[in-house]
Amino acid sequence: MALYLIKDLDDDYHSRVGVWQITESEEELRALASVPTDELEEISYIKSESLRKQKLAVRCLLDALFEEKVYLSHHDNGKPYIENSAMNISITHTDRYVAVILNPTDEVGIDCESLDRDFSAVKKKALSEDEIEEVEESGEEQRNEQLAIYWCAKEAVYKMISQYGVDFAEQIEIDDFRMRGEGELVATFTDKDGFEEEYELEYMTFDRHVLVWVIG
């Protein structure tokens, strides 16, 4: 069993972050996870073994986080929800890790990325001019990690607000931050009517991965 982390967040709503390290074979994950028959059938149609394992690992993680069996489903826009619980959930996965965040009252978002990925394209795709300036002032060695944190933060906010057609560079702005192993970020989301909403995020780095989460 590769439960990597369960983190109870320091808030009033007993929010939790869970992380599962995928060390098992697909057969071992199937044996560990209590997957409803219809969901197991959907997973079996996925061609990628890596993605099948990620889906099964999410199930294993949910089993560790919930005392009762939960039924995971998705809205038309892909946002996950639990059919038999009012708990808000967001999910993220890489080839080696899956993670979820849970909150009983507020919308949530979470994103994880491997630092073995090259994030250089993120500058043009997702960063504002101010954010690009901050990145270019940092050292070359830490630049990829900084870009990964920016990307994960914007993805987490995007998952939380669950709106179509969000321009990451124009609508989600991350305040300048000092990189550490873990820390806090501030993001401002501007909707299409010009209304601004500020959010506090948390991030951590581990095993060459970046994990960022936000609670609305």
N, C-alpha and C positions, 0 to 999 in steps of 0.2 A: 504493500500500500504506500503510495508516494504522495501523501498529503504533505505539502511543503509548508503551508502557512495558513493559520486562521488568525486574523487581526481584528479585535474588537476596537472600533473607532471611538475616539473621545468626543462623543456628542450625546445629546439627550434622547436619541431615538434607537440606541443599541444597534447601530449600523455595523455591518461586518464585511470584511474582505477575506476571501478565501483563494488560495493558490494551490494547484495540483501540478506536480512535476510528472510528465509522462515518461515513465521508465518501463512500463509494462508492455507486453505484447497485446495485440488486438484481442486474442482469446482470453488473456488474463483480465483485461478491462471488461469484457463481456461478462465474465464470471463475477467480477467485483460489483458491477453496476446493476441497480434495479431499474431496468429500462422498460417502460410500457411496451406492449407488443406492437402497437401501431408505430411508435417512434423507432423501435428496433428495426422494423421493416423499412422505414424511410432511410435509416442509416445504412442498411445493407445495399441500397441502390447507389450510394456514393462511390464513385470510381476510385478516388484517391484513398489509399490506406491511411495516410497521415491524417486526412480530414476525418475519416471514420474514427480513428483513435482519439482525436481531439473531441469529437462529439461524445464519445463514450466517457472520456475523462471528465467532461463537464458533468455528466451524470454521476460519476463517482464523487465528485466534489459536492454536488447537491445532496447526495446521501450523507456526506459528512457534516453538512451545515444544517440539515433539517432532521428532526426526529421522525416525522411522518413521511410517507412516500409522496413526492410532488409530481405534478404533471406539467411539463414545460411545453409552451406553445409560442407562436409568433404572430404579431399583427401583420397586416398586409405590407407595411413598410419595413418589415424585418425585425422590429423591436421585440425582444423576448418578454414573456410574462408567464406567471405561474397560475394555472387554471384554478387550483384549489387553495390559493393563498393570496392575501392582499399585499403581500410583500413585493415591493418594487425590486427589479433585478436588472443588471447589465452584465454582459458576458464578453470575454475576449479570449483569444487563443493564438498560440504560435505552435511551431512544430514540437516544442519541448515543454511548454507550460500552458495551462488554462487558468483563468481567474474569473471570479464573479464578485460583485458587490451587491449587498442587500440592504434595503431600508424600508421600514414599515409605512412611512408617511410621504416621503419626498422622492422625486425622480432622481435617478442616479445614472452615471456613466463611468465606464472603465475601459482602458486600453493598454495593451502590452505589446512590446516589439523587441525583437532580438537586435542587439548591437552588432551582430555579424552582418546585418543588412546595411547597404550603402544608402544614406539618407540625403545625399547631395541634391537630388532632384526636388526635395521638399522646399528648398529656398525659393525657387521660382513658382512652385505649385501652390504653396500654402502660407508663405510668410509675407507680412507687410514690410514696407521699406524700413521702418524702425526696427523690426525684429531682425531683418537681414543685416542691418548695421551692427546690432548687438552680436550676432553670430560671427561676423567678419572681424570683430575686435577680439574674439577669443582665440586661444591657441589652436593650432591645427590638430593636435592630438585629441583635444576634447570636443572638437567641432561636431563630429558625427553624433556623439552622445547628446550634445546640446540640441541638435536638430531632431534627434529622436524624441527628446522630452517635449519639444515644441509640438511635434506631430501627434504624440500620444495625448497631450493635453487638449489639443484641438479636436481630436477624435472623441475623447471622453465627453467634452462639452457637446459635440454634435450628436452623440448617442443619447445624451440626457435630454436635449431639447427636442429631438426627434422631428425635425422639420426638413422638408425637401429643398433642394437647390441652394444649400448654404455655401457661400464663398468663404473658404477658410482664411484667405489673405485679407479680405475686406471686412468680414463680419465677426471674426473671432480674434481678439488681440490678447496676447499674453504679455504681462508686465515683465520687465527685465528681472532676472533672477540670478542668484549666485549658485552655481552647481555644487551639490554635495551628494553624499550617498543617499540621502533622503531629505525632503524638505517640503515647502509649501509654494504654491503658485497662485497668482491672481489672474483671472481671465475676464474679459469684457465681451459680451455678445451683443451685437447691434442688429436688431431685426430689420426687415425691409421697410418699416415705417420710421426707422431712425430711433426707436426706443432702445435704451441701453440697460443691460442687466449685468451686475458683477457677481462673479462666483469665485469661491476659494477652492483650490484643488490641493491634493497631496500627491507626492511622487516618491518612489524608491527605486534604486537600482540593485540588481542581484544577479549573479551568475551570467553576466553579459546580457542582461535584459533590463528594460525600463518598464515600470508599471505606474500609471497615473489614474487617479479616480477623482470624481466630483460628485457632490450631493447638492441638489437644487434647493 
